[in-house]
Amino acid sequence: MPKILCPKCGTLLEVSIRLGAEIPSGKSAEGRFGLSAREAKCVDLAVYGCTNADIAVQMGIKEQVVKNYMRSAYDKIGCNNRADMVRVILLGRDRTSEAVSE
């Protein structure tokens, strides 16, 4: 279970307890979609529900760098926003395969 530092108080929090969700086994972004290790970590934390600020604190980088990683990840995954990205990561589908099946 991943842990993050709360950006407001600095307390170490277990993400799944804080957010009530866990990424199912095999659904991590790591090693998928041609993402770099840093992009994959940003994506996985975003899937857990972390904000860009939370991710920046956890990774020890600036929030703007997180935004850059996320934009690059959106492009590689083929989505336009965070909600779309979470759906693709958790369901393992993209829009084109959904459109074909409809």
C-alpha positions as CSV (number, residue, x, y, z in Angstrom):
1,M,0.0,0.0,0.0
2,P,1.7,3.3,-1.1
3,K,2.2,6.1,1.4
4,I,2.3,9.8,0.6
5,L,3.2,12.8,2.6
6,C,0.4,15.2,3.3
7,P,1.4,18.5,1.7
8,K,-0.4,20.4,4.4
9,C,0.8,18.8,7.6
10,G,3.7,16.5,6.5
11,T,2.0,13.4,8.0
12,L,2.7,10.1,6.2
13,L,-0.6,8.7,5.0
14,E,-1.6,5.4,3.5
15,V,-3.2,6.3,0.3
16,S,-5.7,3.5,0.0
17,I,-7.1,4.3,3.5
18,R,-7.2,8.0,2.8
19,L,-8.8,7.6,-0.6
20,G,-10.7,4.3,-0.1
21,A,-9.3,2.8,-3.3
22,E,-6.5,0.6,-4.5
23,I,-5.2,-0.1,-8.0
24,P,-6.0,-3.7,-8.8
25,S,-3.1,-6.1,-9.3
26,G,-1.6,-5.8,-12.8
27,K,-3.3,-2.4,-13.5
28,S,-0.4,-0.2,-12.6
29,A,0.8,2.2,-15.3
30,E,4.4,1.0,-14.8
31,G,5.7,-0.7,-17.9
32,R,2.6,0.2,-20.0
33,F,1.9,2.7,-22.8
34,G,5.6,3.5,-23.1
35,L,5.6,5.7,-20.0
36,S,8.8,6.6,-18.3
37,A,9.2,5.5,-14.7
38,R,8.4,9.0,-13.4
39,E,5.4,9.4,-15.6
40,A,4.1,6.0,-14.5
41,K,4.5,6.9,-10.8
42,C,2.6,10.2,-11.4
43,V,-0.2,8.3,-13.2
44,D,-0.4,5.6,-10.5
45,L,-0.6,8.2,-7.7
46,A,-3.3,10.1,-9.8
47,V,-5.3,6.9,-10.1
48,Y,-5.2,6.6,-6.3
49,G,-6.8,10.1,-6.3
50,C,-3.8,12.2,-5.4
51,T,-3.8,15.8,-6.6
52,N,-0.8,17.2,-8.5
53,A,0.3,18.9,-5.3
54,D,0.2,15.6,-3.4
55,I,2.2,13.9,-6.2
56,A,4.8,16.7,-6.2
57,V,5.3,16.3,-2.5
58,Q,5.5,12.6,-2.7
59,M,8.0,12.6,-5.5
60,G,10.0,15.6,-4.3
61,I,9.5,17.7,-7.4
62,K,7.6,20.9,-8.3
63,E,4.0,20.8,-9.2
64,Q,4.7,22.1,-12.6
65,V,6.9,19.1,-13.3
66,V,4.1,16.8,-12.3
67,K,1.8,18.6,-14.7
68,N,4.4,18.2,-17.5
69,Y,4.6,14.4,-16.7
70,M,0.9,14.1,-16.7
71,R,0.5,15.9,-20.0
72,S,3.1,13.6,-21.5
73,A,1.4,10.6,-20.0
74,Y,-2.0,11.7,-21.4
75,D,-0.4,11.9,-24.9
76,K,1.1,8.4,-24.6
77,I,-2.0,6.8,-23.2
78,G,-4.2,8.6,-25.7
79,C,-6.5,10.5,-23.4
80,N,-7.5,14.1,-22.8
81,N,-8.0,14.4,-19.1
82,R,-7.4,12.7,-15.7
83,A,-10.8,10.9,-15.6
84,D,-10.2,9.4,-19.0
85,M,-6.7,8.3,-18.0
86,V,-8.0,6.6,-14.8
87,R,-10.6,4.8,-16.8
88,V,-8.0,3.5,-19.3
89,I,-5.6,2.5,-16.6
90,L,-8.2,0.6,-14.5
91,L,-10.2,-0.9,-17.3
92,G,-7.3,-1.4,-19.7
93,R,-9.3,-0.1,-22.6
94,D,-9.0,2.9,-24.9
95,R,-11.6,4.9,-26.7
96,T,-11.1,3.2,-30.0
97,S,-11.7,-0.3,-28.6
98,E,-14.9,0.9,-26.9
99,A,-16.1,2.6,-30.1
100,V,-15.6,-0.6,-32.1
101,S,-17.5,-2.7,-29.5
102,E,-20.5,-0.4,-29.4
